[in-house]
Amino acid sequence: MCAVTFIPKHNGGAVFTSNRDVYFNRPTDPLKEYALPDGGKLYYPKDLDKFGTWAIFSSDGTAAILLNGAEKNHAPLPFYRKSRGSVLIDLFYNPNRPKLAVIEKMDFADIENCTVILFEQQKLYQIRWNGTHLDIQVLDAHKPYIWSSCTLYTAAVVEERKQWFEDFLSENVSKQITQSMVLHFHLHAGEEKPKHKSLKVDLPAIQTKTVSVTSFDIAPNKAFLVYDDILNPSKSVTEEVVINCALACTIK
């Protein structure tokens, strides 16, 4: 939930990937399949502390990833009504579509600042809650992006990561960037730097590190999902999902 990339594909899909940088011993369930009443399915890893998630994929082809914080760092309040991780759960278990219309009406009051990146029907949205205001931007889904959580990383670190990302794209400009290439970037970018500055981080002072990488390789008819558990490799998961075109057609 702390470093996210979006890389579009020529077929209208995308490779959508997230590093989770949290307390190293936070209990977590790996990516699993969950059935919905309408016949759809959801796929996501689960935080067993707050029972939310930071990355979710629906069998209708919609995906979303959450980052902590909005456009700038903030001072946390002593109490919040709900965990930020509940945002994606509430959004995707809501039977209504499109999800953009659902999130526009959600009650974010007393939820800590967060950013949701939503990919739906080949459209990309950045939704930011800064504690008082919900800002929704339509992004160009034909362009690549990288985000880093402002609650953990300084502006200088965020800019340096953007440069690594630009370098990665430039080095592979003549190639079709694959999911495996993106996963390698998420695990190794900046590895020549001290561990607290690389994309895969280790911050012992606050007992935080990159514990997993979740990636959705989305195409019009199927998706390949990867959950790479760095600390417990035996819990890593790969899953191929057929897009439910009947459900996808209900998104207007």
Buried (B, 14 or more C-beta within 10 A) or exposed (E): BBBBBBBBBEEBBBBBBBBBBBEBEBEBBBBEEBEBEEEBBBBBBBBEEBEBBBBBBBBBBBBBBBBBBBEEBBEEEEEEEBBBBBBBBBBBEBEEBBBBEBBEEBEBEEBBBBBBBBBBBBBBBBBBBBBEEBEEEEBEBEEBBBBBBBBBBEEEBBEBBBEBBEEBBEEBEEEEBBBEBBBEBBBBBBEEBEBBBBBBBEBEEEEBBBBBBBBBBBBBEEBBBBBBBBEEEEBBBEBEBEBBEEBBEBBE
